């Protein structure tokens, strides 16, 4: 009977990516330090941690001092925000990107204005061309003739008569104030 191949029989272990890193790391460098070196490092660690604590306390005191000075100067958080916003906007408007964008938009606006003007001129020319065609002239003449037939010829005197008449052409009767004609009732 043959033995089934069960992979390499090597005793060398090669960890794969993602395996626990602790297994692949050689023994800690801490183990290689002498007791004297360890004591020195512990002392240095305590000293650095103490300095960090002191610096945190100094920073806190300085922040309180700044807040007190700002309060005395009347600088409120809202004023500070406005000032920062204004300063930020000024930085944006002086930036190269903003200037280029502004110039581009200005050019686009000018081109759009020119294009709209050209379209308006073209439409005006086209309407003028249509107005000068025989068909339009004939239509215009027919409208003018119809207008003349419908509208009475009026003189200055006639205008007064027309304005003082009813739609039926009857003269408007004058009534004393506060009275109404019999066919009109007050509401």
The 8 nearest C-alpha neighbors of each residue, nearest first, counted from 0:
[[1, 2, 3, 4, 5, 6, 8, 7],
 [0, 2, 3, 4, 5, 6, 8, 7],
 [1, 3, 4, 0, 5, 6, 8, 7],
 [2, 4, 5, 1, 6, 0, 7, 8],
 [5, 3, 6, 2, 7, 1, 8, 0],
 [4, 6, 3, 7, 8, 2, 9, 1],
 [7, 5, 4, 8, 9, 3, 10, 2],
 [8, 6, 9, 5, 4, 10, 11, 12],
 [7, 9, 6, 10, 5, 11, 4, 12],
 [10, 8, 7, 11, 12, 6, 13, 5],
 [9, 11, 12, 8, 7, 13, 6, 14],
 [12, 10, 9, 13, 8, 7, 14, 23],
 [11, 13, 10, 14, 9, 15, 23, 22],
 [14, 12, 15, 11, 23, 16, 10, 18],
 [15, 13, 12, 18, 23, 16, 22, 17],
 [16, 14, 18, 17, 13, 19, 12, 23],
 [17, 15, 18, 14, 19, 20, 13, 23],
 [16, 18, 15, 19, 20, 14, 23, 21],
 [19, 17, 16, 15, 20, 14, 22, 23],
 [18, 20, 21, 22, 17, 23, 14, 16],
 [21, 19, 23, 22, 18, 24, 17, 14],
 [22, 20, 24, 19, 23, 25, 18, 26],
 [21, 23, 20, 24, 19, 25, 18, 14],
 [22, 24, 20, 21, 25, 14, 19, 18],
 [25, 23, 21, 22, 20, 26, 27, 19],
 [26, 24, 27, 23, 22, 21, 28, 20],
 [25, 27, 24, 28, 30, 29, 31, 21],
 [28, 26, 29, 30, 25, 31, 24, 32],
 [29, 27, 31, 30, 26, 32, 25, 24],
 [30, 28, 27, 31, 32, 37, 26, 33],
 [29, 31, 28, 27, 32, 26, 33, 37],
 [30, 32, 28, 29, 33, 27, 26, 34],
 [33, 31, 29, 30, 36, 37, 34, 28],
 [32, 34, 36, 35, 37, 31, 30, 29],
 [33, 35, 37, 36, 38, 32, 39, 31],
 [34, 36, 38, 33, 37, 39, 32, 40],
 [37, 35, 39, 33, 38, 34, 32, 40],
 [36, 38, 34, 40, 39, 35, 41, 33],
 [39, 37, 41, 35, 36, 40, 34, 42],
 [38, 40, 36, 42, 37, 41, 35, 43],
 [41, 39, 43, 37, 42, 38, 44, 36],
 [42, 40, 44, 38, 43, 39, 37, 45],
 [41, 43, 39, 45, 40, 44, 38, 46],
 [42, 44, 40, 46, 41, 45, 47, 39],
 [45, 43, 41, 47, 46, 42, 40, 48],
 [46, 44, 48, 42, 43, 47, 49, 41],
 [45, 47, 43, 49, 44, 48, 42, 50],
 [48, 46, 50, 44, 49, 45, 43, 51],
 [47, 49, 51, 45, 50, 46, 44, 52],
 [48, 50, 52, 46, 47, 51, 45, 53],
 [51, 49, 47, 53, 52, 48, 54, 46],
 [52, 50, 48, 54, 49, 53, 55, 47],
 [51, 53, 55, 49, 50, 54, 48, 56],
 [54, 52, 50, 56, 55, 51, 57, 49],
 [53, 55, 57, 51, 56, 52, 58, 50],
 [56, 54, 58, 52, 53, 57, 51, 59],
 [55, 57, 59, 53, 54, 58, 60, 52],
 [58, 56, 54, 60, 59, 55, 61, 53],
 [57, 59, 55, 61, 56, 60, 54, 62],
 [58, 60, 56, 62, 57, 61, 55, 63],
 [59, 61, 57, 63, 58, 62, 64, 56],
 [62, 60, 64, 58, 63, 59, 57, 65],
 [61, 63, 65, 59, 64, 60, 58, 66],
 [64, 62, 66, 60, 61, 65, 67, 59],
 [63, 65, 61, 67, 62, 66, 60, 68],
 [66, 64, 62, 68, 67, 63, 69, 61],
 [67, 65, 63, 69, 64, 68, 70, 62],
 [66, 68, 70, 64, 65, 69, 63, 71],
 [67, 69, 71, 65, 70, 66, 64, 72],
 [70, 68, 72, 74, 66, 71, 67, 73],
 [69, 71, 73, 67, 68, 72, 74, 66],
 [72, 70, 68, 69, 73, 67, 74, 66],
 [73, 71, 69, 70, 74, 68, 67, 75],
 [74, 72, 70, 71, 75, 69, 68, 78],
 [73, 75, 69, 72, 70, 78, 79, 76],
 [76, 74, 78, 77, 73, 79, 70, 69],
 [75, 77, 79, 78, 80, 74, 81, 69],
 [76, 78, 80, 75, 79, 81, 74, 82],
 [79, 77, 81, 75, 80, 76, 74, 82],
 [78, 80, 76, 82, 77, 81, 83, 75],
 [79, 81, 77, 83, 78, 82, 84, 76],
 [82, 80, 84, 78, 79, 83, 85, 77],
 [81, 83, 79, 85, 84, 80, 86, 78],
 [84, 82, 86, 80, 85, 81, 87, 79],
 [83, 85, 81, 87, 82, 86, 80, 88],
 [86, 84, 82, 88, 87, 83, 81, 89],
 [85, 87, 83, 89, 84, 88, 82, 90],
 [86, 88, 84, 90, 89, 85, 83, 91],
 [89, 87, 91, 85, 90, 86, 84, 92],
 [88, 90, 86, 92, 87, 91, 85, 93],
 [89, 91, 87, 93, 88, 92, 94, 86],
 [92, 90, 88, 94, 89, 93, 87, 97],
 [93, 91, 89, 94, 90, 97, 88, 98],
 [92, 94, 90, 91, 89, 95, 98, 97],
 [95, 93, 91, 97, 96, 92, 90, 98],
 [94, 96, 98, 97, 99, 93, 92, 100],
 [95, 97, 99, 94, 98, 100, 91, 101],
 [98, 96, 100, 94, 95, 99, 92, 101],
 [97, 99, 101, 95, 100, 96, 102, 94],
 [98, 100, 102, 96, 101, 97, 103, 95],
 [101, 99, 103, 97, 102, 98, 96, 104],
 [100, 102, 98, 104, 103, 99, 97, 105],
 [101, 103, 105, 99, 100, 104, 98, 106],
 [102, 104, 100, 106, 105, 101, 99, 107],
 [105, 103, 107, 101, 106, 102, 108, 100],
 [106, 104, 102, 108, 103, 107, 101, 109],
 [105, 107, 109, 103, 108, 104, 110, 102],
 [108, 106, 104, 110, 105, 109, 111, 103],
 [109, 107, 111, 105, 106, 110, 104, 112],
 [110, 108, 106, 112, 111, 107, 113, 105],
 [109, 111, 113, 107, 112, 108, 114, 106],
 [112, 110, 114, 108, 113, 109, 107, 115],
 [113, 111, 109, 115, 110, 114, 116, 108],
 [112, 114, 110, 116, 111, 115, 117, 109],
 [113, 115, 111, 117, 116, 112, 110, 118],
 [116, 114, 118, 112, 117, 113, 111, 119],
 [115, 117, 119, 113, 114, 118, 112, 120],
 [118, 116, 114, 120, 115, 119, 121, 113],
 [117, 119, 115, 121, 120, 116, 122, 114],
 [120, 118, 116, 122, 117, 121, 115, 123],
 [121, 119, 123, 117, 122, 118, 124, 116],
 [120, 122, 118, 124, 123, 119, 117, 125],
 [121, 123, 125, 119, 120, 124, 126, 118],
 [124, 122, 120, 126, 125, 121, 127, 119],
 [125, 123, 127, 121, 122, 126, 128, 120],
 [124, 126, 128, 122, 127, 123, 121, 129],
 [125, 127, 129, 123, 128, 124, 130, 122],
 [128, 126, 130, 124, 125, 129, 123, 131],
 [127, 129, 125, 131, 126, 130, 124, 132],
 [130, 128, 126, 132, 131, 127, 125, 135],
 [131, 129, 127, 128, 132, 135, 126, 136],
 [130, 132, 128, 129, 127, 133, 136, 135],
 [131, 133, 129, 135, 134, 130, 136, 128],
 [134, 132, 136, 135, 137, 131, 130, 138],
 [133, 135, 137, 136, 132, 138, 131, 129],
 [134, 136, 138, 137, 132, 133, 130, 139],
 [137, 135, 133, 139, 138, 134, 140, 132],
 [136, 138, 140, 134, 135, 139, 133, 141],
 [139, 137, 135, 141, 136, 140, 134, 142],
 [138, 140, 136, 142, 137, 141, 135, 143],
 [139, 141, 143, 137, 138, 142, 144, 136],
 [142, 140, 144, 138, 143, 139, 145, 137],
 [143, 141, 145, 139, 144, 140, 146, 138],
 [142, 144, 140, 146, 141, 145, 139, 147],
 [145, 143, 141, 147, 146, 142, 140, 148],
 [146, 144, 142, 148, 147, 143, 141, 149],
 [145, 147, 143, 149, 144, 148, 150, 142],
 [146, 148, 144, 150, 145, 149, 143, 151],
 [147, 149, 145, 146, 150, 144, 151, 143],
 [150, 148, 146, 147, 145, 151, 144, 152],
 [149, 151, 147, 148, 146, 152, 145, 153],
 [152, 150, 153, 149, 147, 148, 146, 157],
 [153, 151, 150, 154, 147, 157, 148, 149],
 [154, 152, 157, 151, 158, 155, 156, 150],
 [153, 155, 157, 156, 158, 152, 159, 151],
 [154, 156, 158, 157, 153, 159, 160, 161],
 [157, 155, 154, 158, 159, 160, 153, 161],
 [156, 158, 160, 154, 153, 159, 155, 161],
 [159, 157, 161, 155, 160, 156, 162, 153],
 [160, 158, 162, 157, 156, 161, 163, 155],
 [159, 161, 157, 163, 158, 162, 164, 156],
 [162, 160, 158, 164, 163, 159, 157, 168],
 [161, 163, 159, 160, 164, 158, 165, 157],
 [164, 162, 160, 161, 171, 170, 159, 165],
 [165, 163, 170, 171, 161, 169, 168, 162],
 [164, 166, 168, 167, 169, 171, 170, 163],
 [165, 167, 168, 164, 169, 161, 170, 162],
 [168, 166, 165, 169, 164, 170, 171, 161],
 [167, 169, 165, 166, 164, 170, 161, 171],
 [170, 168, 165, 164, 167, 171, 166, 163],
 [171, 169, 164, 163, 172, 165, 168, 160],
 [170, 172, 164, 163, 165, 173, 169, 168],
 [173, 171, 170, 174, 180, 169, 164, 163],
 [172, 174, 171, 175, 180, 176, 170, 179],
 [175, 173, 178, 172, 176, 179, 180, 177],
 [174, 176, 178, 177, 173, 179, 180, 172],
 [177, 175, 178, 174, 179, 173, 180, 172],
 [176, 178, 175, 179, 174, 185, 180, 173],
 [179, 177, 176, 175, 174, 180, 181, 185],
 [178, 180, 183, 181, 177, 174, 184, 185],
 [179, 181, 183, 182, 178, 174, 184, 172],
 [180, 182, 183, 179, 184, 178, 185, 174],
 [183, 181, 180, 184, 179, 185, 178, 172],
 [184, 182, 180, 181, 179, 185, 186, 178],
 [185, 183, 186, 182, 179, 181, 180, 178],
 [186, 184, 183, 179, 178, 180, 182, 177],
 [185, 184, 183, 179, 182, 178, 177, 180]]
